[in-house]
Amino acid sequence: MSESKATLKVLVYSDDVSTREQVILALGRRPHPDLPEVEYVQVATEPVVIQVMDAGGVDLVILDGEATPAGGMGIAKQLKDEIYHCPPVLVLTGRPQDAWLATWSRAEAAVPHPLDPIQLAEAAVALLRSRVPVTR
């Protein structure tokens, strides 16, 4: 992310609008006081995820591993394989025991359903920090 960038762009993918809304409500406009405001791009289909990612400028990708017909873990693996310097990926898993699948997909973090807003925010903030230049 460039120093002049005033917002962080987060892609939220799920075929379920309520899952996307839960993620956005949990993180809010500013998930942490030390971070810039967040702009969300809501996506419901795999082709649009690929289109948005190809356009660039995304700072964090949150993918629903339970989405259909394309699950977030498969999309995460594809993004990590195909995009040079792919931004961090957080996968929403069906259950805590599925975290190993998120590791296979090369996602940097995983949060299980049902979504715990605090756990989701902690994981997202940790990943977003890597996209903000350190100022001294």
PEJO-V444611 format. One line per field, one symbol per residue. ss: DSSP state (A for helix, B for strand, O for the rest). burial: # if it has 16 or more other ideal C-beta (glycine too) atoms within 10 Angstrom, else .. Layout:
# PEJO-V444611
ss=???
burial=???
This chain:
# PEJO-V444611
ss=OOOOOOBBBBBBBOOOAAAAAAAAAAAOOOOOOOOOBBBBBBBOOAAAAAAAAAAOOOOBBBBBOOOOOOOAAAAAAAAAAAOOOOOBBBBBBOOAAAAAAAAAOOOOBBBBOOOOAAAAAAAAAAAAAOOOOOOO
burial=#......########...##.###.##...##..##.#.##.#..#..##.##....##########..####.#####......########....##.##..#########.#....##.##..##..##....
